[in-house]
Amino acid sequence: MGKHFISVLGTGLYQSTTYYYKEKSVITPFIQEALAEMLFDDIQEGDRISVFVTEKAKEQNWDNRKYTARERENAERLGHEIPDVKTGLRDILQKKYGNILDDIELCMIPIGADENELWKIFQVIFSRIQEDEELYIDITHALRNIPIQMLAVISYARVLKNITVNGIYYGAFEVKDNVQNRTPIFNLQTFLDILDWSQAASSFIKYGNSDQIYELCSAQKRIYREKMSELFKLTKELNNFTHNMETSRGYYDPQKEKNTNKKEMSVLGAYKEYKKYYNLMKEEDEQKEDQEERQGSIIKPMEGLLSRIDESIADFNVDTNLEMGMATVRWAIDKKNIQQGFTAFEETIKTFLCEYYGLDERSEEDRDHICKNICRELNLNYKNKCKDKNISEMEAREVICKEWIIRKEEEGRMELSCDKKTRIHEMFLTIPQELFELIPQIGDRRNSMNHFGFSNLYMFTSKGLEKDLKQEFEKFVQIKLSMEEKKTHKKEGE
């Protein structure tokens, strides 16, 4: 689609002035005429002009009319000569842009005296906007509620009609050069950018999605190029960080990522790359005396948002997979990413058990066939063994451990060294009941979501899963702390 120039005409008696924007200038009493000449060097298919008017604005400035006696007196007092008839904006635009000028009857708006009239203004303006248009908007005149409503219409139309806004103009008559009678035109597009950046930052901080930040920064990079190289790299790594989070890229091997030069392979790897560029940009900006040259200030809204964004992911400033896993679950709870949270939760429990009992957190055998399997084995048999055999809890653990090792050796799926058997034995005897009962519960909920609800039919509700994630994680945090304290006391006693 083509360009669509939108303006609202006021009721004042506008004086002729030289409106100028960049290298272009037009002498006219109407900002609408000036902007039309600046925007439409040549008219293309799809170009349009819509001027919205109230009844009074139509009478005063759209249609041709005779000057009032009071207007003539004021003109004489100021030494101005005026013709018999005041030429309205309609005649001016009709001569040059008649083929693309919108029907004025479709652009009539009320003054906005009550809520119904305010909605009417919104509906009329929105109805004249077509799909995929490039909008150029003038907010110089009309009642002061109009600019606010125009921003609301723009936001709505960007979603529903896929429009783009390439300019929001204001003819600053109040700061004109009275000597040369020149009036600047300001482009207030940056304030629409502020709304976009605020929404993007809110989306990240509330929901953990950085796509809009990255897209906005990519668009700005085409304008500022080298001036914001680190800022662009920073937002790119932030985007990698959240995408890795969304796709559960939890495992971090610093050596592997270093050797493959793919720092974005994991959540923690991407975070460390983000943090590198964040610190680099801060250091470079602190050395620049000119505030305007600082990368954090080039995109004005980013200046206040960067530190807030960094604070919101500070929990990931860690070095181990266990710490990263804990941070990820907290993140998922905070952002209500429940499926992602349960996935990270179950894997983090296994990471913790591997670390606690001296197993290899990278090994599928140690994580799943030992840690997870032992928890499920104890959960299935512990209470029954105690009850059926009338033995102590520790004796029940010994029996379950012995039976499990024999079964695994008979199956021939694992080769258990003496050292590993010792660690397995310790796990069977010391893993808290609260923990070995917890991991199957987490796994069942994870499987229910990963199998699209076809696993454990109707057992879990969406709200129940959200509540379970928060409660069970809080329980795990306490179990983990208790186990770590016991281990510390044991070492101190040795």
Disulfide bonds with the S-S distance in Angstrom:
none
